[in-house]
Amino acid sequence: MTLPTFLIIGAAKSGTTSLYHYLSQHPEVYMSPLKEPKFFAYEGERLAFNGPLTRINENSVTTLDDYKKLFADVTDEKAVGEASPIYLHSEKAPERIRRLIPSARLIAVLRHPADRAFSSFVHLLRNNYETEPDFLKALGRESDRKHQNWAPLFYYRERGFYYQQLKRYFTLFDREQIRIYRFDDFVADPKRMMRDIFSFIGVDTSFEPDLTVRYNVSGIPKNRLFYKTVSELQRKGNPVTSLLKIVVPKPMRKSIRDRLTMAATRNLTRQQLPPDIRKMLSDEYREDILKVQELTGLDLSPWLES
């Protein structure tokens, strides 16, 4: 039975999709064809999330047999992995990982929690899942949405309190099995970070992936019609997409898809998060950031300066 030797456990909206694709390029790495199985978060559960985003109920892997099928095509790869950012937030995932793959290597990328929250909000707004266009009001509705059992992606504020989430892993696994990175460093020098990750998971560090595309970047559509057209082209069963599968190699199709999505949206950066809301959230997170810094040894002083 082949199971992952490493997992990308989070955090959501912190570059994990890009990291997944960069790792997929390495000839000695096998990545699950389903990027986010979410298995260890929802093993054995019958999901019934409410709210606008319910597809998580259908696209999550909840049985071990189905999870093993994701790795049926592994051949001689030295490292096998998957990326489910929900694992960091999930209270159940650490124990389940420890039980099934106790020697797994665990990777987390942390983003300033205020920026992460806003990026998640913009992502859902872009895809028409967020029903409240005002970020501050959406933050105010978080508790009610959680009570109504909306999907965890809507927990903008809660998912940024990293300390307790990380503490669960540091309690169950040896520190040598856990590698934590700052999103800021991933953006500034992705090549260096990828070399470090390759070393951590035990594959050739001299391999250089194509880092020219950033995946799953949050943004608001420049033109709703163009964005809708691009989204429709990505829909399973679309005749144009079906034809492209015949004549265009898979890596090239992915590149075309991602570049079209990037062209259809404008990236929302830190400057577009209202400064007063960013300061409010940063103040709320301050104590937690200090705890994360002590737990991980990361220098998070730039987060505190904001």
C-alpha positions in Angstrom: 0.0 0.0 0.0 1.5 3.3 -1.1 0.6 6.4 1.0 2.2 9.9 1.2 5.7 10.4 2.6 4.9 14.1 3.0 1.9 16.4 3.4 1.4 20.1 2.8 -0.8 20.9 5.7 -1.5 24.6 5.2 -2.2 27.4 5.5 -5.0 28.2 3.1 -4.3 31.1 0.7 -0.6 31.0 1.5 0.9 29.7 -1.7 0.1 26.0 -1.3 -1.4 25.6 -4.8 1.8 27.0 -6.3 3.8 24.8 -4.1 1.8 21.8 -5.2 2.4 22.5 -8.8 6.1 23.2 -8.4 6.5 19.9 -6.6 4.5 18.1 -9.3 7.2 19.0 -11.8 10.0 17.2 -10.0 10.6 13.8 -11.6 11.3 12.2 -8.2 8.1 13.4 -6.7 4.5 12.0 -7.1 1.7 14.4 -6.1 -1.9 13.2 -5.7 -3.8 14.0 -8.9 -6.5 15.5 -6.6 -4.7 18.5 -5.1 -6.8 18.6 -1.9 -8.2 15.2 -0.9 -8.9 16.5 2.7 -8.9 12.9 3.8 -7.3 13.3 7.2 -9.7 16.1 8.1 -12.8 14.2 7.2 -12.0 10.5 7.3 -15.1 8.4 7.9 -17.4 11.4 8.0 -20.6 12.2 6.0 -20.2 15.8 5.1 -23.1 18.2 5.1 -21.8 21.7 5.0 -24.3 24.5 4.4 -24.0 27.9 2.9 -23.1 28.9 -0.7 -20.0 26.5 -0.9 -21.3 22.9 -0.6 -19.1 21.2 -3.3 -16.7 20.4 -0.5 -19.3 17.7 0.5 -18.7 15.9 -2.8 -15.1 16.5 -3.6 -13.6 15.4 -0.3 -12.1 11.9 0.0 -13.5 10.3 3.2 -12.6 6.6 2.9 -9.2 5.0 3.1 -9.8 2.9 -0.1 -10.5 6.0 -2.1 -7.5 7.7 -0.6 -5.2 4.9 -1.6 -6.5 5.0 -5.2 -5.0 8.5 -5.5 -1.5 6.9 -5.2 -2.1 3.8 -7.3 0.1 5.2 -10.1 3.1 5.7 -8.0 6.1 4.0 -9.5 9.7 4.7 -8.5 9.2 8.2 -7.1 11.2 8.9 -4.0 8.7 11.2 -2.4 4.9 11.0 -2.5 2.7 13.8 -1.3 -0.6 15.8 -1.3 -1.7 19.3 -0.3 -4.7 19.8 1.8 -4.5 23.2 3.7 -7.5 22.2 5.8 -5.2 19.9 7.8 -3.6 22.8 9.7 -7.0 24.0 10.8 -8.5 20.6 11.5 -8.5 19.4 15.1 -8.8 15.7 14.0 -6.2 15.6 11.2 -3.0 15.5 13.3 -4.1 12.4 15.2 -5.3 10.7 12.0 -2.0 11.4 10.3 0.0 10.1 13.2 -2.0 6.9 13.2 -1.7 6.1 9.5 1.6 7.7 8.4 3.5 8.5 11.6 6.8 9.1 9.8 5.3 11.6 7.3 7.1 14.9 6.7 4.9 17.9 7.2 5.1 21.3 5.4 3.3 24.5 6.3 3.5 27.9 4.8 2.3 30.7 7.0 1.1 34.1 5.7 0.4 37.2 7.8 -3.0 36.3 9.2 -4.7 39.5 8.3 -3.5 39.2 4.6 -4.5 35.6 4.6 -8.0 36.4 5.8 -8.5 39.1 3.2 -7.1 36.8 0.4 -9.5 34.1 1.4 -12.4 36.6 1.4 -11.4 37.9 -2.1 -11.1 34.4 -3.4 -14.6 33.5 -2.4 -16.0 36.8 -3.6 -14.4 36.3 -7.0 -16.0 32.9 -7.3 -19.4 34.2 -6.2 -19.5 32.2 -3.0 -19.1 35.1 -0.7 -22.5 36.8 -0.3 -21.3 39.8 1.6 -19.1 42.2 -0.5 -17.9 44.2 2.6 -14.9 42.5 4.2 -15.6 44.0 7.7 -19.2 42.8 7.6 -18.1 39.4 6.5 -15.8 39.2 9.5 -18.7 40.1 11.7 -20.8 37.2 10.3 -18.1 34.6 10.9 -19.5 33.3 14.2 -23.1 32.9 12.8 -21.7 31.2 9.7 -19.8 28.7 11.8 -22.9 28.0 13.8 -24.8 27.4 10.6 -22.1 24.9 9.5 -20.7 26.8 6.5 -17.5 25.5 5.0 -14.2 26.4 6.9 -13.0 28.7 4.1 -15.4 31.3 5.4 -13.7 31.3 8.8 -11.5 34.2 7.8 -10.4 35.4 11.3 -10.3 32.0 13.1 -8.0 30.3 10.6 -5.3 32.9 11.2 -4.7 31.9 14.8 -1.9 29.5 14.0 -0.5 28.8 17.4 -3.0 26.1 18.6 -3.2 24.7 15.1 0.6 24.2 14.9 0.9 23.1 18.6 -1.2 20.0 17.8 1.4 18.9 15.3 4.4 19.8 17.4 2.9 17.7 20.3 2.5 14.6 18.1 5.4 14.7 15.8 9.2 15.2 16.1 10.4 18.6 15.2 12.6 17.1 12.5 9.4 16.0 10.7 8.0 19.5 10.5 9.1 22.4 8.3 7.5 25.8 8.6 8.0 28.6 6.1 6.9 32.2 5.8 4.8 33.1 2.7 6.9 36.3 2.5 10.0 34.2 1.8 8.2 32.0 -0.7 7.3 35.2 -2.7 10.7 36.8 -2.3 12.9 33.7 -3.2 10.8 30.7 -4.3 13.9 29.0 -5.8 15.7 28.9 -2.5 12.6 27.6 -0.7 12.0 24.9 -3.2 15.6 23.7 -2.8 15.1 23.5 0.9 11.8 21.6 0.5 13.4 19.2 -2.0 16.1 18.5 0.6 13.5 18.0 3.3 11.5 15.4 1.4 14.6 13.6 0.2 14.8 14.3 -3.6 17.4 15.9 -5.9 17.9 19.5 -4.9 19.5 20.5 -8.2 16.2 20.2 -10.1 14.8 23.7 -10.9 11.0 23.8 -11.5 9.3 26.4 -13.6 8.4 29.2 -11.1 7.1 31.7 -13.6 3.4 31.0 -12.9 1.7 31.8 -9.5 -1.3 29.6 -9.0 -4.7 30.4 -7.4 -3.9 34.1 -6.9 -6.9 35.9 -5.4 -8.3 38.7 -7.5 -11.5 40.4 -8.6 -12.5 39.8 -12.3 -11.5 42.7 -14.6 -14.4 41.7 -16.7 -17.1 39.4 -15.4 -18.1 38.1 -18.8 -14.4 37.3 -19.7 -13.9 35.6 -16.3 -17.1 33.6 -16.7 -16.0 32.5 -20.2 -12.6 31.4 -18.8 -14.3 29.6 -15.9 -16.6 27.8 -18.3 -13.7 26.6 -20.4 -12.4 24.9 -17.3 -15.6 23.1 -16.6 -15.5 19.4 -16.9 -17.3 18.2 -20.1 -16.9 21.5 -22.0 -16.5 20.5 -25.7 -13.6 23.0 -26.3 -11.8 21.6 -23.3 -12.4 18.0 -24.4 -10.9 18.9 -27.8 -7.9 20.5 -26.2 -7.2 17.3 -24.2 -6.8 15.5 -27.5 -4.4 17.9 -29.2 -2.6 19.8 -26.4 -0.3 18.1 -23.8 -1.5 18.2 -20.2 1.4 20.5 -18.9 0.6 23.0 -21.7 -3.1 22.9 -20.9 -2.4 23.7 -17.3 -0.2 26.6 -18.3 -2.8 28.0 -20.7 -5.6 27.7 -18.1 -3.6 29.4 -15.4 -2.4 32.2 -17.6 -6.0 32.9 -18.8 -7.2 33.0 -15.2 -4.4 35.5 -14.3 -5.4 37.6 -17.3 -9.0 37.6 -16.3 -8.4 38.9 -12.8 -6.4 41.7 -11.2 -4.4 40.7 -8.2 -5.5 42.2 -4.9 -2.4 43.0 -2.8 -1.9 44.1 0.8 -2.4 47.8 -0.2 -6.0 47.1 -1.0 -6.8 45.7 2.4 -8.1 48.8 4.2 -5.3 49.9 6.7 -7.7 50.3 9.6 -9.0 46.8 9.2 -5.5 45.4 8.8 -4.4 47.1 12.0 -7.5 45.9 13.9 -6.8 42.3 12.8 -3.0 42.6 13.4 -3.7 43.8 17.0 -6.0 40.8 17.5 -3.3 38.4 16.2 -0.4 40.0 18.0 -0.2 37.6 21.0 -0.8 34.6 18.8 2.0 35.7 16.4 4.4 35.9 19.4 3.5 32.4 20.4 4.0 31.1 16.9 7.4 32.8 16.7 8.5 31.1 19.9 7.1 27.7 18.9 8.6 27.6 15.4 11.7 29.7 15.7 10.6 31.8 12.7 11.4 35.5 12.7 7.9 37.0 12.6 8.9 40.5 13.6 7.8 42.0 10.3 4.3 40.8 11.0 4.4 42.6 14.4 5.6 45.9 12.8 2.5 46.2 10.8 
